[in-house]
Amino acid sequence: MAIDNTNSNNDDDHLFIWKTDPSIYNRWLPPDNINNQPINVNISIFLFGVANIYESNNEFHLDLLLRTSWLDKRINMLNQSISQRQQNHTTTTKSVIQGGVWHLNRIWLPPIFIVNAKQPNVFNNRDEHPVLVRISQTNGLILLSKRMSLCGLNQLNFHLYPFDLQRIHFEIETNELNLNDLRLRWSTIDNYSSIYFAPDFHWNGFELIDYQLIETNITYTHTGTYSRLTAIFFIRRKFMQSLLDVYIPIALFVIVSWGSFWIEITAAPARITLGVTVMLTMVTMARSAREKLPTISYIHSLDLWILSCIIFVFASIVEYVAVNYIYHRKKRFWAKKRKHFDIISHMMNNNDKNPELSLSKTDSIINFNHYNDCVKRKTTDYKKQLKQIRIDNGEEFAYEIDRRSRILFPICFAIFNLIYWITLYAASMIEQIAIE
C-alpha cells in the first residue's frame, strides 16, 4: 500500500508539472473568461485564537485562515486523451492534487489584497507558510487555504467609552483586474456561512454581537471599478473591568470627600488635606484612563463621569472655604473694631500731650467737639452692629451649612448617577437597535 501511494503521488506530481509547464501555462496570465464572464473568486474566512483591539493606535489583530477558490480550466484533465496521460506518466486515479508552497509557485493567483491591513499584500506573498493548495483535475477548481496573522487599521468611535459598540471592518479588494475581468464573492458552497468561528475564538475585552457580509464595488478615477468584499464585526466592550478599575474607586473617593463635613470647622489642615488629596488622586486616575485611548478631540462618557466627580470633590472644598469664612466672621469683626479704637485712642493721647499741634485755640475747640461727635456716632453704630452680630451668630450658621451639606451632597450625587446611567443605557440601546 505504501508503494502504491508513493507511485500515485509521483504520478500526481508529473501531471501537475506537465500541466503547469511554462511552455504551455503562463502563471502570470489569468485564466480565459468563460462566455465573456469575469472570473469569480469565492472567499471564506475561518477565525481562530484571540482577536485583540489596540485602542491607542486604532488597530486590531486577527489570526485567520483565508480560503479562496476559482476555476482555471488550463489545469483540468477532461480534454486530455488517454494516450497523452500515459505518455506523461499520469495514470493516477486520484481526482484531486493537493500540495503546498511548491504548487502555489506554479499557478496563477488572483490579485487581491487586504485594504485596511498594514501589510496589504500578505495574501499574494508566495513565500508565506503554511498554505494548502487543492486542485481538482476534473474541472480545474483551485482551492487555496492560507494562514495569516493580520494587523489592520480601523477608526474607532469612543463617544460611549467604555460602553461603546465598535464596528471592525475587514476589507478585501482586487487590483490589476477590474470588475469586467474578476469579481469577488463570499463563498456560499453548500449553503454554509462564509465566516467560520473556532470554538475558542473570542475578542479580547469584547463580545461579538453580530457580523455582516457585504459585496460591493469601488471606483477609482482613471483606473476603473474593482470588486470589494467587506466583513463588518459588531463588538461590544465588556465594561466590568472599567467598572472595577475606574467607576467604583472614583465613586468611593467622592464619598470619602464628604467626610470633611463631619470634621470640626477649626480643623482646617485636616479638611483641606482630605479634599485636595482626593482631587489629585482623581485627576491622576483620569489621566491614566485617557492614556489608553488615542488623542481624540471630543469628550466620551468616562470623561464626563470623572469630570463630574471632580466637580463634586471641588464643591466640598469650596463648601469648607465658605463655612470657614462665615465661622470666623465675628472674630474678624472684633479685630477690625479693636484696631479702629486703638487708632482713636492713639490720636487722643497725642492731642493731649501736644496741644501746640493745633493751629489756634478756636480751631482746637472746634476740632475737639467734632471729634467727640464722631466718637459718639461710631460708638452708637458699633453697639448696633454688635447687637446684630449677637442675633446672627456666624458660628451657628456655619455649623448649619455643614449639617445640610451632609444630606445635600449625597442626594445630588445620586441624582447625577441616575441621569448618567439612564442616558448611557438609552444611548447604548439605540445604537444596538440601529445595528439590528
C-alpha positions in Angstrom: 0.0 0.0 0.0 2.8 2.4 0.8 4.5 1.7 -2.5 1.2 2.3 -4.4 0.6 5.5 -2.6 4.1 6.8 -3.4 3.7 5.9 -7.1 0.3 7.7 -7.0 1.9 10.8 -5.5 4.7 10.8 -8.1 2.1 10.5 -10.9 0.2 13.4 -9.5 3.4 15.5 -9.4 4.2 14.5 -13.0 0.7 15.5 -14.0 0.9 18.8 -12.2 4.4 19.6 -13.7 3.2 18.8 -17.1 0.0 20.9 -16.8 1.9 23.9 -15.4 4.9 23.7 -17.7 5.9 27.3 -18.6 5.8 26.4 -22.3 2.0 25.8 -22.1 1.0 27.6 -18.9 1.8 31.2 -18.0 1.2 31.7 -14.3 1.3 35.5 -14.8 -1.8 35.5 -17.0 -5.3 34.9 -15.6 -7.5 32.1 -16.9 -9.6 32.8 -20.0 -13.0 34.3 -19.4 -15.8 31.8 -19.9 -18.7 33.2 -22.0 -17.1 36.6 -21.6 -18.0 36.5 -17.9 -15.5 37.7 -15.2 -13.5 35.2 -13.2 -15.4 34.5 -9.9 -13.2 34.2 -6.8 -15.1 32.8 -3.8 -13.7 33.7 -0.4 -14.4 32.4 3.1 -12.7 33.1 6.4 -12.0 30.9 9.4 -11.3 32.8 12.6 -9.5 31.2 15.5 -7.5 32.2 18.5 -7.9 35.6 20.2 -8.6 38.8 18.4 -7.2 41.9 20.0 -8.1 45.6 19.8 -5.4 48.2 20.4 -7.3 51.5 21.1 -4.3 53.7 21.4 -3.3 53.0 17.7 -6.8 52.3 16.2 -5.6 48.8 15.4 -6.9 45.2 15.5 -5.2 41.9 15.3 -6.7 38.8 13.8 -5.5 35.2 13.3 -7.4 33.7 10.4 -7.4 31.2 7.6 -8.3 32.8 4.3 -9.8 30.4 1.8 -10.2 31.3 -1.9 -11.4 29.2 -4.8 -11.6 29.8 -8.5 -11.7 27.9 -11.8 -8.6 27.6 -14.0 -9.6 25.4 -17.0 -6.0 25.2 -18.1 -5.3 22.6 -15.3 -8.3 20.3 -15.8 -7.9 16.8 -17.4 -11.2 16.5 -19.2 -9.8 17.5 -22.5 -6.7 15.1 -22.4 -6.7 11.9 -24.2 -5.6 8.6 -22.6 -2.5 8.4 -24.8 -1.4 11.8 -23.6 -1.9 10.9 -20.0 0.1 7.6 -20.4 2.8 9.5 -22.3 3.3 11.8 -19.4 3.0 9.0 -16.8 -0.3 10.4 -15.4 -2.2 7.2 -14.9 -3.3 8.2 -11.4 -6.9 7.6 -10.4 -7.0 10.5 -7.9 -9.2 13.4 -8.9 -7.6 16.0 -6.6 -4.0 17.2 -6.4 -3.0 18.5 -3.0 0.2 20.4 -2.2 1.8 23.4 -0.7 4.1 26.3 -1.5 5.8 24.5 -4.3 2.4 24.0 -6.1 1.5 27.6 -5.2 4.5 29.0 -7.1 3.5 27.3 -10.3 -0.1 28.6 -10.7 -1.8 31.9 -11.2 -3.1 33.7 -8.1 -6.0 36.2 -8.1 -4.6 39.7 -7.5 -6.3 40.6 -4.2 -5.2 42.5 -1.2 -6.4 43.4 2.3 -7.4 47.1 2.1 -7.0 48.1 5.7 -4.1 45.9 6.7 -0.6 47.2 7.5 0.8 44.7 5.0 -1.9 44.7 2.3 -0.2 42.2 0.0 0.2 39.4 2.6 -2.1 37.1 0.6 -0.1 37.2 -2.6 3.2 36.6 -0.8 4.1 33.2 -2.2 6.8 32.6 0.5 4.3 32.7 3.4 3.7 29.5 5.3 1.6 27.5 5.8 -0.5 27.2 2.7 -2.7 24.4 1.3 -3.5 24.0 -2.4 -6.1 21.6 -3.7 -6.6 21.3 -7.4 -9.4 19.4 -8.9 -8.4 17.5 -12.1 -11.9 17.2 -13.3 -12.8 20.8 -13.7 -9.7 22.8 -12.7 -11.2 24.2 -9.5 -8.4 25.5 -7.3 -8.8 25.9 -3.5 -6.2 27.9 -1.7 -6.2 28.0 2.1 -3.7 30.3 3.7 -3.0 31.0 7.3 -2.4 34.7 8.1 -1.8 36.9 11.1 -3.3 40.2 10.2 -2.8 43.6 11.8 -5.4 46.0 10.5 -6.3 49.6 10.9 -9.8 50.7 11.9 -11.1 54.1 13.1 -12.8 53.5 16.4 -15.6 55.6 18.0 -15.2 56.4 21.7 -18.2 58.6 22.4 -19.8 55.9 24.7 -16.5 54.6 26.0 -16.2 52.3 28.0 -19.8 51.2 27.0 -19.0 51.6 23.3 -20.0 49.3 20.4 -17.3 49.1 17.8 -17.5 48.2 14.1 -14.4 46.4 12.9 -14.1 46.4 9.1 -12.2 43.6 7.2 -12.0 44.6 3.5 -10.7 42.6 0.6 -10.3 44.1 -2.8 -8.9 43.3 -6.3 -6.2 45.1 -8.1 -4.8 44.8 -11.6 -8.1 43.2 -12.8 -11.2 45.4 -12.8 -14.8 44.4 -12.4 -15.1 43.2 -16.0 -12.3 40.6 -15.6 -12.5 39.5 -11.9 -15.2 39.5 -9.3 -15.0 38.7 -5.6 -17.8 36.8 -3.9 -18.5 35.5 -0.4 -18.4 31.7 -0.6 -21.9 30.1 -0.4 -20.9 26.5 -1.1 -23.5 24.0 0.2 -25.3 26.9 1.9 -22.6 27.2 4.6 -21.6 30.5 6.1 -18.7 32.4 4.6 -17.3 33.0 8.1 -16.4 30.3 10.5 -15.5 30.7 14.1 -13.3 28.4 16.1 -14.9 27.1 19.4 -12.4 29.1 21.4 -12.4 32.2 19.3 -13.3 35.5 21.2 -12.5 39.2 21.1 -10.2 40.1 23.9 -12.2 42.5 26.2 -15.2 42.5 23.8 -18.1 40.3 22.9 -19.3 39.6 19.4 -22.8 41.0 18.8 -23.3 40.3 15.1 -21.5 40.4 11.8 -22.4 41.5 8.3 -21.0 40.5 4.9 -21.2 42.9 2.0 -20.3 42.6 -1.7 -19.7 46.0 -3.3 -17.7 47.8 -5.9 -15.2 50.6 -5.5 -14.4 53.1 -8.3 -11.1 54.9 -8.7 -10.6 57.8 -11.0 -8.7 57.0 -14.2 -8.4 53.3 -13.3 -11.9 51.8 -13.2 -14.2 49.9 -11.0 -13.0 47.0 -8.8 -14.7 44.4 -6.7 -14.6 44.6 -3.0 -15.7 42.3 -0.1 -16.4 43.7 3.4 -16.9 41.9 6.6 -18.1 44.1 9.5 -17.9 42.7 13.0 -20.1 44.4 15.6 -18.5 44.0 19.0 -19.4 45.5 22.4 -16.8 46.3 25.1 -17.0 44.3 28.3 -17.3 47.1 30.9 -16.7 45.1 34.1 -13.0 45.9 34.1 -13.7 49.6 33.8 -16.3 49.4 36.5 -13.8 47.8 38.9 -10.8 50.0 37.9 -12.4 53.4 37.5 -16.1 53.8 38.3 -16.2 52.2 41.7 -12.9 53.7 43.0 -13.8 57.2 41.9 -17.3 56.9 43.4 -15.7 55.9 46.7 -13.3 58.9 46.5 -16.3 61.2 46.2 -18.0 59.6 49.2 -14.7 59.9 51.2 -14.6 63.6 50.4 -17.9 64.0 52.2 -16.2 63.0 55.4 -14.9 66.6 55.7 -18.5 67.6 56.7 -18.1 65.7 59.9 -14.7 67.2 60.8 -14.6 70.3 63.0 -14.5 73.6 61.2 -11.5 74.7 63.2 -9.5 71.7 61.9 -8.5 73.4 58.7 -5.4 71.2 57.9 -7.5 68.0 58.1 -10.3 69.2 55.9 -8.2 70.8 53.2 -5.7 67.9 53.1 -8.6 65.4 52.6 -10.2 67.4 49.8 -7.0 68.2 47.9 -5.6 64.7 48.2 -8.8 63.1 46.9 -8.9 65.6 44.0 -5.3 65.0 43.0 -5.9 61.2 43.1 -8.9 61.5 40.8 -7.0 63.7 38.3 -4.2 61.1 38.2 -6.8 58.3 37.6 -8.4 60.3 34.8 -5.1 60.9 33.1 -4.2 57.2 33.3 -7.6 56.2 31.9 -7.3 58.6 29.0 -3.7 57.5 28.1 -5.2 54.1 27.0 -7.0 55.9 24.2 -5.7 57.8 21.1 -5.7 61.5 21.0 -9.4 62.5 20.5 -11.0 65.9 20.3 -14.3 65.1 22.0 -15.4 64.1 25.5 -16.5 60.5 26.0 -18.8 59.1 28.7 -15.9 58.2 31.0 -14.5 61.8 30.8 -18.0 63.1 31.7 -18.1 60.8 34.7 -14.7 61.7 36.0 -15.2 65.4 35.4 -18.5 65.4 37.3 -16.9 63.6 40.2 -14.1 66.0 40.3 -16.6 68.9 40.5 -18.3 67.2 43.4 -15.0 67.0 45.3 -14.2 70.6 44.3 -17.6 71.7 45.6 -16.8 70.1 49.0 -13.6 72.1 49.2 -15.4 75.3 48.3 -18.1 74.5 50.9 -15.4 74.4 53.6 -13.9 77.7 52.4 -17.4 79.3 52.7 -18.0 77.7 56.1 -14.6 78.7 57.4 -15.2 82.3 56.3 -18.6 82.5 58.0 -17.4 80.8 61.2 -14.6 83.4 61.7 -16.7 86.4 60.7 -17.3 87.5 64.3 -13.7 87.2 65.1 -12.8 89.4 62.1 -15.4 92.0 63.2 -13.9 92.3 66.7 -10.4 92.5 65.4 -11.4 95.3 63.0 -13.2 97.3 65.7 -10.3 96.8 68.1 -7.9 98.2 65.6 -10.2 101.1 64.9 -10.4 102.1 68.6 -6.7 101.7 69.0 -6.2 104.3 66.3 -8.7 106.7 68.0 -7.1 106.2 71.4 -3.7 106.9 69.9 -4.9 110.1 68.3 -6.5 111.3 71.6 -3.3 110.7 73.6 -1.3 112.6 71.0 -3.6 115.6 71.2 -3.4 115.7 75.0 0.3 115.6 75.0 0.9 118.1 72.1 -1.7 120.9 72.2 0.7 123.1 70.2 -0.1 121.0 67.1 -3.4 122.9 66.8 -3.4 126.0 64.7 -5.3 128.0 67.2 -7.4 127.7 70.4 -10.6 128.2 68.5 -9.7 125.5 65.9 -8.7 123.1 68.7 -12.1 123.5 70.4 -14.0 123.1 67.1 -11.9 120.0 66.2 -12.3 118.5 69.6 -16.1 119.0 69.5 -16.2 117.4 66.0 -14.0 114.6 67.3 -16.4 113.9 70.2 -19.3 113.8 67.8 -17.6 111.3 65.6 -16.7 109.1 68.6 -20.3 109.1 69.9 -21.6 108.3 66.4 -19.0 105.5 66.0 -19.9 104.1 69.4 -23.6 104.1 68.6 -23.0 102.4 65.3 -20.7 99.8 66.9 -23.4 99.0 69.5 -25.9 98.4 66.8 -23.6 96.2 64.8 -22.6 94.3 67.9 -26.2 93.7 68.7 -26.8 92.4 65.1 -23.8 90.1 65.3 -25.2 88.6 68.6 -28.5 88.0 66.9 -27.0 86.5 63.7 -24.4 84.1 65.1 -21.9 83.2 62.4 -20.7 80.1 64.1 -24.1 78.5 64.3 -24.8 79.4 60.7 -21.5 77.7 59.6 -22.5 74.5 61.5 -25.9 74.6 59.9 -24.3 74.6 56.4 -22.2 71.6 57.3 -25.3 69.7 58.6 -27.2 70.4 55.4 -24.3 69.5 53.2 -24.2 66.0 54.7 -27.6 65.4 53.1 -27.5 67.7 50.0 -24.3 66.3 48.5 -25.3 62.6 48.6 -28.7 63.5 47.1 -27.2 65.5 44.3 -24.6 62.7 43.6 -27.4 60.1 43.5 -29.5 62.2 41.1 -26.4 62.6 38.8 -25.8 58.9 38.8 -29.5 58.2 37.9 -29.4 60.6 35.0 -25.9 59.4 33.8 -26.7 55.7 33.8 -30.2 56.0 32.3 -28.9 58.3 29.5 -25.9 56.0 28.8 -28.1 52.9 28.7 -30.6 54.5 26.4 -27.8 55.7 24.0 -26.3 52.2 24.0 -29.7 50.5 23.2 -30.4 53.0 20.4 -27.0 52.1 18.8 -27.7 48.4 19.1 -31.2 48.7 17.7 -29.7 50.7 14.7 -27.4 47.7 14.0 -30.2 45.1 14.2 
